[in-house]
Amino acid sequence: MMKKGDLSKLVRPNVRALKAYEAKEIPCRVKLDANESPYSPLPPEKIFSNKDVLCSLNRYPDPEAKALKKAFAKALKVTDKDLLFGNGSDELIYYLITTFGGPVLFPTPTFVMYGVIAQALGEKPIGVPLDATFDLDMDRMLAIIKKDKPKLVFLSSPNNPTGNCYSADRILKVIEASKGIVVVDEAYQPFSSSRGFLPLLKDYKNLIILRTMSKIGFAALRVGYMIADEILINEVNKVRLPYNLNALSQTAALEGIKNKKVVDARIRAITDERERLFDELAALEGVTPFPSEANFILFKVTDPEKIFQGLLKQGVLIKNMDRVIGHAMRVTIGSRAENTIFIDALEKVLNK
Ligand SMILES: *Cc1c(COP(=O)(O)O)cnc(C)c1O
């Protein structure tokens, strides 16, 4: 008879060594910790008035998300054969590592899921520290590409949690040097002043672009997508689970793209607020914010834990990044009212 104590020994060592991803639900008045949009851009009746969806809940959703592909292809000026949707871009990261394998190279600090998923799949994650300006350290990146021949390189640009874009010429050098796939994760591209890498897809066949609707007001839907050469799309599509995008998400995402003007206006409101918040943070003594191309700002303080707890006491939740970048915290850009509450609360804690 098997004992309870033996159960964990059945688990593959790479999985046993992992820690489950904790998205702690801390109750708060102002939630600025997860890079979500403060705005839900669609009135609920827009989605739930769609009788076709609600009357066919007994049927599986469109396995290919055809309508969604068509609408996105048009908006992005690509063909629908160059697109693949995932249950969030997280799922696509899973599929990419399943399809191409490792080693999986990424600069650090960055989005944690590249490393977590690589390990879950038994592939080797290789993190290379960013340089002092949070840009790619080219000597080290190119050395690893030569020595370890990574099958996949993940570049989050703009990068989470630092907020900056990597220099385009450095990204290009990585793409040119790599014998594997280079994924430019553009989760925050809508907030950036740079055009992103979509226009370069034609010229670089090993390039894959990753985007998501999560940061622009649709986090609950879990809709991410990748754009790449049809050959790559077809290979990744083989490991995709059927019906990975549920019917309500497909319908709501389609409404989202139809209402692009509303969504874009909200994005502009957020980037305007980002500039205001940056100036306000820079004006505070003991606070050093870093310029951001995303919907959050990284800043340094003397004692992040004290600030974190002090803010939480006033109902404001942000992210303590001290363990990732010494003295750093990350605040998501909220609505104007939320940002003002945050700044006032921060000032209070600093003056204590
Ligand atoms: C939030 C985030 C994602 C995940 O997005 P989902 O589509 O919600 O899974 C991917 N990459 C980066 C860099 C992110 O910050």
The ligand as an SDF file (V2000), in Angstrom:
LIG
                    3D

 15 15  0  0  0  0  0  0  0  0999 V2000
    0.9510   39.9720  -18.3820 C   0  0  0  0  0  0  0  0  0  0  0  0
    1.9810   39.4580  -19.2950 C   0  0  0  0  0  0  0  0  0  0  0  0
    1.7550   38.3480  -20.1090 C   0  0  0  0  0  0  0  0  0  0  0  0
    0.5640   37.4430  -19.9220 C   0  0  0  0  0  0  0  0  0  0  0  0
   -0.5320   37.8820  -20.5060 O   0  0  0  0  0  0  0  0  0  0  0  0
   -1.8580   36.9920  -20.5850 P   0  0  0  0  0  0  0  0  0  0  0  0
   -2.2810   37.1850  -21.9850 O   0  0  0  0  0  0  0  0  0  0  0  0
   -2.7780   37.5690  -19.5860 O   0  0  0  0  0  0  0  0  0  0  0  0
   -1.5080   35.5470  -20.2910 O   0  0  0  0  0  0  0  0  0  0  0  0
    2.7210   37.9910  -21.0290 C   0  0  0  0  0  0  0  0  0  0  0  0
    3.8750   38.6490  -21.1030 N   0  0  0  0  0  0  0  0  0  0  0  0
    4.1590   39.6960  -20.3160 C   0  0  0  0  0  0  0  0  0  0  0  0
    5.4550   40.3900  -20.4490 C   0  0  0  0  0  0  0  0  0  0  0  0
    3.2190   40.1270  -19.3700 C   0  0  0  0  0  0  0  0  0  0  0  0
    3.5310   41.1300  -18.5340 O   0  0  0  0  0  0  0  0  0  0  0  0
  1  2  1  0
  2  3  1  0
  2 14  2  0
  3  4  1  0
  3 10  2  0
  4  5  1  0
  5  6  1  0
  6  7  2  0
  6  8  1  0
  6  9  1  0
 10 11  1  0
 11 12  2  0
 12 13  1  0
 12 14  1  0
 14 15  1  0
M  END
$$$$
